[in-house]
Amino acid sequence: MSQSRELSKEEMILRAMKMTLLGVARDTATEPGLKHPLTEQTIIDIRECLRLISAREYELAQAAGERWDERPHFTDERRPAPQGEVVVPITAIGRNTKKQDT
């Protein structure tokens, strides 16, 4: 969901529910080999709730005309790629550029 528009009440509820469920999962995480404090059924229920929340968020984004198929990117990725070859002299790699007095 985009941050450029105001979120609907439903979107705010979905976000709060998702963050709460993820917080419960994070706070109850245990080291490998230890017994988890939540039952297996509760873990399954949390996963199902998160799946349903994500599906509804996707539906709302589609209805609002937003795209969900984009991946995160670095800000400098949008610049056009350099044309031609870029040559870096091997003498410039790993050397201190200052001349040392001996």
C-alpha positions as CSV (number, residue, x, y, z in Angstrom):
1,M,0.0,0.0,0.0
2,S,1.3,3.4,-0.9
3,Q,2.1,6.0,1.7
4,S,1.3,8.8,-0.8
5,R,-2.5,8.6,-0.1
6,E,-4.5,8.6,3.1
7,L,-5.2,5.1,4.4
8,S,-8.8,3.9,4.9
9,K,-10.0,2.8,8.2
10,E,-9.9,-0.8,7.0
11,E,-6.3,-0.4,5.8
12,M,-5.3,1.0,9.2
13,I,-7.1,-1.9,11.0
14,L,-5.3,-4.4,8.8
15,R,-1.9,-2.8,9.4
16,A,-2.5,-2.7,13.2
17,M,-3.5,-6.4,13.2
18,K,-0.6,-7.4,11.1
19,M,1.9,-5.5,13.2
20,T,0.4,-7.0,16.4
21,L,0.5,-10.6,15.1
22,L,4.1,-10.1,13.9
23,G,5.0,-8.6,17.3
24,V,3.5,-11.7,19.1
25,A,5.5,-14.0,16.8
26,R,8.7,-12.0,17.4
27,D,8.2,-11.8,21.2
28,T,7.5,-15.5,21.5
29,A,10.3,-16.7,19.3
30,T,12.4,-19.4,21.0
31,E,15.9,-20.9,20.4
32,P,16.0,-24.1,18.3
33,G,15.3,-27.1,20.4
34,L,13.2,-25.3,23.0
35,K,9.5,-25.7,23.4
36,H,7.6,-22.9,21.9
37,P,5.2,-21.1,24.3
38,L,2.4,-21.1,21.7
39,T,0.6,-24.3,20.6
40,E,1.0,-25.6,17.1
41,Q,-2.6,-24.7,16.3
42,T,-2.1,-21.1,17.5
43,I,0.9,-20.8,15.3
44,I,-1.1,-22.1,12.3
45,D,-3.9,-19.7,13.2
46,I,-1.5,-16.7,13.2
47,R,-0.1,-17.7,9.8
48,E,-3.6,-18.0,8.4
49,C,-4.5,-14.6,9.8
50,L,-1.4,-13.0,8.2
51,R,-2.2,-14.7,4.9
52,L,-5.8,-13.3,4.9
53,I,-4.5,-9.9,5.9
54,S,-2.0,-9.9,3.0
55,A,-4.7,-11.1,0.6
56,R,-7.0,-8.3,1.6
57,E,-4.3,-5.7,1.5
58,Y,-3.5,-6.9,-2.1
59,E,-7.2,-6.6,-3.1
60,L,-7.4,-3.1,-1.6
61,A,-4.2,-2.0,-3.5
62,Q,-5.6,-3.4,-6.8
63,A,-8.9,-1.6,-6.3
64,A,-6.9,1.7,-5.6
65,G,-4.9,1.1,-8.8
66,E,-1.6,0.5,-6.9
67,R,1.1,-2.0,-8.0
68,W,2.3,-4.7,-5.7
69,D,4.7,-6.4,-8.1
70,E,7.5,-3.9,-7.6
71,R,10.6,-4.7,-5.6
72,P,12.6,-2.4,-3.3
73,H,15.4,-0.6,-5.1
74,F,18.3,1.7,-4.2
75,T,17.8,5.3,-5.0
76,D,20.6,5.3,-7.5
77,E,19.2,2.4,-9.5
78,R,16.9,4.7,-11.4
79,R,19.8,6.4,-13.1
80,P,20.6,5.3,-16.6
81,A,23.4,2.8,-17.0
82,P,26.7,4.2,-18.2
83,Q,27.1,3.9,-22.0
84,G,30.2,2.2,-23.2
85,E,33.0,0.9,-21.2
86,V,34.2,2.2,-17.9
87,V,37.9,1.7,-17.4
88,V,39.5,1.6,-13.9
89,P,43.3,1.5,-14.0
90,I,44.6,-1.4,-11.9
91,T,47.2,0.8,-10.3
92,A,44.4,2.8,-8.7
93,I,43.0,-0.3,-6.9
94,G,44.0,-0.7,-3.3
95,R,46.7,1.9,-3.3
96,N,47.1,4.9,-1.1
97,T,47.1,8.0,-3.4
98,K,49.4,10.0,-1.2
99,K,53.1,9.7,-1.9
100,Q,55.1,8.7,1.2
101,D,58.3,10.4,2.1
102,T,61.2,8.0,2.6
